[in-house]
Amino acid sequence: MLSSAPTEQQIRQRFTLLGLLSAAIHLVGFGNTWLPDRTMQQAVCGLGLAISLTVLYLVRRSPMNLGLVRALALALAVIWLLASVVPPGLSHTGGASTDLHILSLMNLALLGYALLPGRLAGWVSAGAYLVFLVSIFYFHGVHQLPYLSAGITLLLLHYVGSHSYELLNVRQRAQHLAHLAAYDHLTGLLNRYGMEEKLRELWDRVQSDSNGDDATLLLLDIDHFKAINDQHGHDVGDRVLRRVGRALTEACPEGQVGRWGGEEFLVVLPPISPSEARGLPSRLTACLAATGRAIPGGKPVTLSGGGVQFSEADSLPQLIALADQRLYAAKRLGRDRVEWSSAANPQTPLPETAL
C-alpha cells in the first residue's frame, strides 16, 4: 500500500509551484496598481511578491527549512485574508478593493494546495473559485470579464499544474514498485516474475514468426554453491551471485539474463544458429574467470546448465521442464557443462551432497 505522506521532493514541488504562481499573481497585481488611490493594493502586492520570492529561494536550498517555509506561506494567507475583508468601494474608482478581493481569493486557492491534503485542497480551491466568480458579478457585473478571464486562467493553470505533478509522482511510485516486483535486489537482474514475462513475450513472437527462426533457453546453476556458503559465509555467496550475474550478462549481451531463484540463472537468447548456441559454454567459461576474485583462494566458480531450443517444446511449461531436466543431467555427468539432450534419466534423484 502506498504511503499518503508526501515526500520531501513532493513538498519542494508543491511549494515551488505555490511560489511561482503566487509571484506571477502579485506581478500581475502590480501592473494594475500604478494609480494614486491604490496605495494599499501596492503594499499588499509588494509584500506578497517579496514573500513569494523568499519561499522560492528557501525551497531550493538543501536542507530545506520546512518550518520557515510554512510560516511564510501562512503569512501570505494572513495578508490575503486581511485584504479580502476590505469593504468594496473603498476607492472612488471602485476597482482597488475589488482587485484585492480577487487577488486574495485566487491566492487562498493556491495556499490550499500548498498546506492541505489533496482532496481537502480541491474543495478549498473550488470554494475560493466560486466566491471569486460571485464577487465579480456582484461588485462589477459582466463588464469586468478581463478580471474573470484572468482569474479563471490562473486557477485552471494551478489546478492542472498541481494535479500534473501529483499524477507524475503516482506514476513514478508505480514504476518503482513495478521495478521492485520484476528485478532481483541482489544482482540487479530480472527475477523469476520478470523473466516469465520476457519468456512469454519471446515465446509468442517465435510461435508467430513465419520465417521459422528459433530461440534458445539456458537454465544454469552454480556448482557447489551450498559449499561456498558453508565454507565462506553468505556474504561471499552474495558476491559470487553478483559476479556470476555480471559474467552471464557479458557472455550473452544479445540475450536476457535473469535470476531464476537461489543459485539458478535463466538466459533467454533470441534466434541464433545451433552452432552459436553450442558455442556458448566456452564464452561462459571465459567470463566466469573473474568470479574467482569473489572467493578466498581465487578459484572461479563453474556452472552446470540445460539448453533447449524453443522448437523442441509444445508449450512454455514444457520448455522450462526440458531445460530443468537437462540441467540435472549435466550435474549427473560431472558438472561444469551445458547439456543439450535429455538422454539421461530425469527421474534419477541426485545425491544430497551433490546439490
Buried (B, 14 or more C-beta within 10 A) or exposed (E): EEEEEBEEEBBBBBBBBBBBBBBBBBEBBBEBBEEEEBEBBBEBBBBBBEBBBBBBEBBEEEEBEBEEBBEBBEBBBEBBEEBBEBEBEBBEBEBBBBBBBBBBBBBBBBBBBBBBEEEEBBEBBBBBBEBBBEBBEEBBEEEBEEBBEBBBEBBEEBBEBBEEBBEEBEEEEEEEEEEEEBBBEBBEBBBBEBBBEBBEEBBEBBEEEEEEEBBBBBBBBBBBBBEBBEEBEEEBBBBBBBBBBBBBBBBBEEBBBBBBEEBBBBBBBBBBEEEEBEEBBEBBBEBBEBBBEBBEEEEBBBBBBBBBBBBBBEEBEEBBBBBBBBBBBBBBEEBBBBBBEBEBEBEEEEEEEEE
